[in-house]
Amino acid sequence: MRIQDHRAFDEPEINLVPLIDVILVLIIFFVVTTTFDSRSVLKLQLPQASGEPTEPDQALSVLVNADGRYFVDDHEVIRDDLESLKATVAEVAGSDRERPVLLRADARTPHQAVVTAYDALGQLGFKRVMIATAPQPAGAAPIGSEGGGGAAR
């Protein structure tokens, strides 16, 4: 009597379940450890000023980057004109015109872009508009004290 060897008929197979488990754990790890911060989207170089830093808790954030593009909280304004900026601010802020507004403009931003932002906020009825600045480095002289065209005192 001949005994058959069943091992010869076994097909080799690769079990993918442990590999999928490891990949899912890695994906969950990276999603949980990633920080999401709206300020990290744009790299702004704020103008410098001396004074106490204050930042309101629930302020509406209007950002102007170095190219003059506008961002209201997490919404980018599609066009750079006054009406588009007003429409986006009105959409994000809703009907609350007493809400403080924090204007963050890059130090290299064209002055007209900042004036346009102030104009849009004023036309919409916002009265509490603050501008964000970076603290002056230690030992730096205030602007206008170098001698050459300073501010009048």
URSULJO-V444106 format. One record per residue. N is the residue number from 1. PHI is phi in radians with two decimals (999 if undefined). OMEGA is omega in degrees with one decimal (NA if undefined). NEAR is the number of other C-alpha atoms within 10 Angstrom. Layout:
n->N phi->PHI omega->OMEGA near->NEAR
n->N phi->PHI omega->OMEGA near->NEAR
//
This chain:
n->1 phi->999 omega->-176.3 near->3
n->2 phi->-1.78 omega->179.6 near->4
n->3 phi->-1.67 omega->-178.2 near->5
n->4 phi->-1.47 omega->177.3 near->7
n->5 phi->-1.73 omega->-177.0 near->7
n->6 phi->-1.40 omega->-178.9 near->7
n->7 phi->-1.18 omega->-179.0 near->7
n->8 phi->-1.19 omega->-177.5 near->7
n->9 phi->-1.63 omega->-179.6 near->7
n->10 phi->-1.27 omega->177.4 near->7
n->11 phi->-1.60 omega->176.3 near->6
n->12 phi->-1.25 omega->178.7 near->6
n->13 phi->-2.43 omega->179.3 near->6
n->14 phi->-1.87 omega->-179.9 near->5
n->15 phi->-1.54 omega->-176.7 near->8
n->16 phi->-1.61 omega->-176.6 near->8
n->17 phi->-1.06 omega->178.1 near->8
n->18 phi->-1.12 omega->178.3 near->9
n->19 phi->-1.14 omega->178.3 near->9
n->20 phi->-1.13 omega->177.9 near->11
n->21 phi->-1.06 omega->179.9 near->10
n->22 phi->-1.13 omega->180.0 near->10
n->23 phi->-1.14 omega->178.3 near->11
n->24 phi->-1.12 omega->177.6 near->12
n->25 phi->-1.11 omega->177.9 near->11
n->26 phi->-1.13 omega->178.9 near->12
n->27 phi->-1.09 omega->178.9 near->10
n->28 phi->-1.09 omega->178.7 near->10
n->29 phi->-1.05 omega->-178.4 near->11
n->30 phi->-1.19 omega->178.5 near->11
n->31 phi->-1.18 omega->-177.7 near->11
n->32 phi->-1.24 omega->-175.9 near->9
n->33 phi->-1.50 omega->178.2 near->8
n->34 phi->-1.36 omega->177.6 near->8
n->35 phi->-1.69 omega->178.7 near->9
n->36 phi->-1.95 omega->-178.0 near->9
n->37 phi->-2.34 omega->-177.9 near->7
n->38 phi->-1.18 omega->179.5 near->9
n->39 phi->-1.30 omega->-178.9 near->11
n->40 phi->-1.41 omega->179.7 near->9
n->41 phi->-1.21 omega->-178.8 near->9
n->42 phi->-1.92 omega->175.6 near->13
n->43 phi->-1.72 omega->-179.2 near->10
n->44 phi->-1.81 omega->171.3 near->18
n->45 phi->-1.83 omega->-175.4 near->16
n->46 phi->-1.28 omega->173.6 near->18
n->47 phi->-1.14 omega->-176.2 near->17
n->48 phi->-1.72 omega->177.7 near->15
n->49 phi->-2.73 omega->175.0 near->15
n->50 phi->-1.66 omega->-179.0 near->11
n->51 phi->2.48 omega->-177.8 near->10
n->52 phi->-1.47 omega->177.0 near->7
n->53 phi->-1.32 omega->175.5 near->10
n->54 phi->-2.30 omega->177.6 near->8
n->55 phi->-2.46 omega->-179.6 near->13
n->56 phi->-1.17 omega->-175.4 near->11
n->57 phi->-1.21 omega->-172.8 near->7
n->58 phi->-1.91 omega->-177.4 near->10
n->59 phi->-1.29 omega->172.3 near->18
n->60 phi->-1.34 omega->-175.5 near->18
n->61 phi->-1.76 omega->174.9 near->21
n->62 phi->-2.03 omega->-178.8 near->23
n->63 phi->-1.88 omega->174.5 near->25
n->64 phi->-2.20 omega->-177.8 near->24
n->65 phi->-1.47 omega->-174.6 near->22
n->66 phi->-1.12 omega->179.7 near->18
n->67 phi->-1.53 omega->-179.5 near->11
n->68 phi->1.53 omega->177.5 near->19
n->69 phi->-1.52 omega->-175.2 near->18
n->70 phi->-1.86 omega->175.0 near->26
n->71 phi->-2.39 omega->178.9 near->20
n->72 phi->-1.93 omega->-170.2 near->20
n->73 phi->0.89 omega->-179.5 near->17
n->74 phi->-1.82 omega->-176.9 near->13
n->75 phi->-1.83 omega->176.6 near->13
n->76 phi->-1.58 omega->176.7 near->14
n->77 phi->-1.40 omega->-172.9 near->17
n->78 phi->-1.17 omega->179.2 near->12
n->79 phi->-1.89 omega->-176.0 near->11
n->80 phi->-1.68 omega->-177.9 near->14
n->81 phi->-1.57 omega->-175.1 near->15
n->82 phi->-1.11 omega->-176.3 near->14
n->83 phi->-1.16 omega->177.8 near->12
n->84 phi->-1.15 omega->178.5 near->15
n->85 phi->-1.13 omega->178.5 near->25
n->86 phi->-1.09 omega->-179.2 near->20
n->87 phi->-1.14 omega->-179.7 near->14
n->88 phi->-1.20 omega->178.8 near->19
n->89 phi->-1.11 omega->179.6 near->23
n->90 phi->-1.13 omega->179.7 near->17
n->91 phi->-1.19 omega->-177.0 near->12
n->92 phi->-1.32 omega->-174.8 near->15
n->93 phi->-1.40 omega->-176.5 near->18
n->94 phi->1.26 omega->-177.1 near->9
n->95 phi->-1.71 omega->-177.5 near->10
n->96 phi->-1.43 omega->-180.0 near->11
n->97 phi->-1.68 omega->176.5 near->15
n->98 phi->-1.55 omega->-179.8 near->12
n->99 phi->-1.18 omega->178.1 near->16
n->100 phi->-1.22 omega->-179.5 near->19
n->101 phi->-2.08 omega->177.0 near->22
n->102 phi->-1.89 omega->-179.0 near->19
n->103 phi->-1.63 omega->178.8 near->22
n->104 phi->-1.92 omega->-179.9 near->22
n->105 phi->-2.01 omega->176.8 near->27
n->106 phi->-1.11 omega->-179.0 near->22
n->107 phi->-1.13 omega->-179.0 near->17
n->108 phi->-1.66 omega->-179.6 near->15
n->109 phi->-1.20 omega->173.3 near->19
n->110 phi->-1.05 omega->-176.4 near->15
n->111 phi->-1.03 omega->-179.1 near->11
n->112 phi->-1.07 omega->179.9 near->10
n->113 phi->-1.15 omega->178.3 near->21
n->114 phi->-1.21 omega->178.2 near->21
n->115 phi->-1.10 omega->178.0 near->11
n->116 phi->-1.10 omega->178.3 near->18
n->117 phi->-1.13 omega->176.9 near->23
n->118 phi->-1.07 omega->-179.3 near->16
n->119 phi->-1.10 omega->-179.7 near->15
n->120 phi->-1.11 omega->179.6 near->21
n->121 phi->-1.14 omega->178.5 near->23
n->122 phi->-1.16 omega->179.6 near->14
n->123 phi->-1.17 omega->177.9 near->11
n->124 phi->-1.43 omega->175.4 near->15
n->125 phi->1.75 omega->176.6 near->12
n->126 phi->-1.36 omega->-177.3 near->16
n->127 phi->-1.93 omega->-177.8 near->14
n->128 phi->-1.85 omega->-179.6 near->14
n->129 phi->-1.91 omega->178.2 near->18
n->130 phi->-2.05 omega->177.4 near->17
n->131 phi->-1.97 omega->-177.9 near->15
n->132 phi->-1.46 omega->176.6 near->20
n->133 phi->-2.34 omega->174.8 near->19
n->134 phi->-1.70 omega->178.1 near->14
n->135 phi->-1.18 omega->177.9 near->14
n->136 phi->-1.21 omega->175.1 near->14
n->137 phi->-1.11 omega->-179.1 near->10
n->138 phi->-1.10 omega->178.0 near->6
n->139 phi->1.51 omega->179.6 near->6
n->140 phi->-1.43 omega->178.9 near->7
n->141 phi->-1.34 omega->177.6 near->10
n->142 phi->-1.08 omega->179.1 near->12
n->143 phi->-1.11 omega->179.0 near->12
n->144 phi->1.70 omega->-178.5 near->11
n->145 phi->-1.82 omega->-179.1 near->10
n->146 phi->-1.38 omega->-176.4 near->9
n->147 phi->1.63 omega->-169.3 near->8
n->148 phi->2.03 omega->-162.9 near->7
n->149 phi->-1.05 omega->178.8 near->9
n->150 phi->-1.70 omega->-179.9 near->11
n->151 phi->-1.44 omega->177.8 near->9
n->152 phi->-1.27 omega->179.9 near->5
n->153 phi->-2.03 omega->NA near->3
//
